[in-house]
Amino acid sequence: MLFQLLTDHPEAALTIVQKTPSWVWGLLAALVLLGVSQLRTRRLTWRRAVAPAIGLALFSLVNLARDLSSTPWLAPGLLVWLAAFAVLMLLGTRSGPRPGTRYDASADRFVVPGSVVPLLTILAIFFLKYGIGVELAMQPTLRLEPAFALGMCAGYGALTGYFAARPFSLWQLAARQPATPACA
């Protein structure tokens, strides 16, 4: 419905933006800053690498639960989310970390080259949620339709799994490093 509305009446976009709560724009700004921070090469611990993935997974699950809590689709939706998450996580880790990624065992730090992919993934998750929020505001009963509800869950799960693949690849890289001998 949203896509058709904006195609037929592009001026509706201004109304939608004006009716968006201001905290949403603050959240978008914070997420953009998080994504922009990943454009440059960084040295970080595994915990620091995994924190954004955990945050986005929680964001995804909280929104899924909020959108589907009063429907029969919450439990199946969680299973769809988990399946999509697992598939994209596995696909994302098959090729290993990005070229140029290194693990410094002596400092317990990763050197991660900058990439635009995390920023784009963060924005995709945000705009998926934004679009779903607008759709549900215009048509609250849409959450009762299985295709919409389960499609939303698959989208959230897939994007979250793809984003989570990076820290998992880092963990795999560190696990493959030879153990450093203990000092005598």
N, C-alpha and C positions, 0 to 999 in steps of 0.2 A: 504494500500500500504506500509506504513512504517513497519508494523509488518512482512509482507511478505519479504520486502527488507532485514530486519535485520535477518530474519530466513534463507534466501537463501545466504546472503552475510554479515555475522557478522562484517566483516572488515569495512563496511560502517558506523558503529557506530562511529568510530574514525573521519571520515570525517564530519559527522553530528556535533559532539562535537566541532571540530576545526572551523567549519563555524558558530557556535553559537556566537552572539555578546557577548563581555565580560561583559556588564551590566547585562545580564541574570544571569551570575554566581554570581554577586554581589547581585542581587535580591534573588537568591536561598539561599545565605549565610544569608541574613537578615531574610528570612522566617524560615530558620532552627533555627536561634537564637530565634526567636519569639516562635517557637514550643518547643524548649529545655527549655525555661523559664517557660513553663507550666508543666514541669516534676516534679517540687517540689511544696509542699504545699505553698500557698500564701494567704496573706490578701490583698484584693483589693476592691475598690469601684465598684458600678455597671457600672459607666461610663468607668472605666478602663477595666472592663470585656467585655463590648460591643464594645470597639474600634477596636480590631482585627477582629471581625465579620463584622463590617461596612467596614473596609479596604478591607477585602477579598471579600465582596459583590461588592464593587466598582471595584476592580480588575477584578472580573468575568464579570460584566456588561460592563465595558469599552472594554474588550477584545472581548466580544460578539458583541458589536456595531461595533468595528473596523473590525472584521472578516466578518460581514454580512451587513455592511452599503450599499454596492453596489449591494445587492441582493434583491429579493422579499421576503426573509425569515426573515428579521429583525423584523417586527411586529409580525408574528406568533412565531418567536423564543423568543421574549420577553414574550409572553404569556406562552409558554412552560417552560421557565426559571422560571417564577413566580409560575406556577402550581407545578413544581418539588420542588422549594424552599418551598412552603407552605406545601406540603405533608411531606417532610422530617423534616421540622421545627415542625410540629404537632406530628409526630412520635417520634422525639427526645425529645419533652417536656412531653410526656405522662407519662414517668416513673419518672419525676422530676429530681432534681439535683443528681449528683453522691453521693453515700453513703459517709458520713463524711463531707459533705458540711454544713456549718452553717452560720447563719446571726447574726451578733452582732449589734443589733439595736442601742445600746448606742454609738457605734463608727461609725455606718453606713458603716460597712465593712463586706465582706463575707470572710470566711475562706474556701478556695477551695483546696481540696487534689490534689496532682500532678497526672498527667495522660499522657500517651503516645498518647491518641486518638487525641488531638488537633494537635500534630506534624504530625501524619499520615494523618489527614484530610488536613492540609496545604500542605503537600507534594503531596497528591493526586490531589489537585487543580492545583498546580504548574506543575506537570508532565502531567496532562490532557492538560493544555494550551501549554506546550512545545511540546507534541506530535501533537496537532492540528496545531501549528505553523510550525512544520517540514512538516507535510502532505500538508498544504496549500502552503508552499514554493516549494514543489516538484510538486504539482498539484493544481494551483490556481483555476481552474474551479470546484474543489470539493465543494467549498462553495455554488455552485448553485444547488447541489443535496439535495433534501429535507431530506433524511434520515441522511446525514452527518450533515447538518445545524441544524436540529431539535434535533438530538442526542447530538450534542455538547451543545446545549442550555439546554437540560435535564440534562446532566452531570454537567455542571456548576451550574445550579440551585439546583440540589440535594445535591451536596457537600457543597454549600454555606448555604443552609437551615439546613443541619445537623450541620455545624459549628456554625450557629447562634442560634441553640436550647439551647446551654449552657447558654449564658447570659439571654435568655428569662426564662429559668428555675430558674435562680438566682432571677430574678425580681418576679417570682411567689412565691418563698420562702420568700422573704422580704414582699410581700403583705399579706402572711398568718400569719405573726408575729403579736401578740397582740400589740395594741398601748400602748406606755409608758405614764403614767400619767404625766401631767404638774406639775412642781414645784409650790408650793403655796407661 
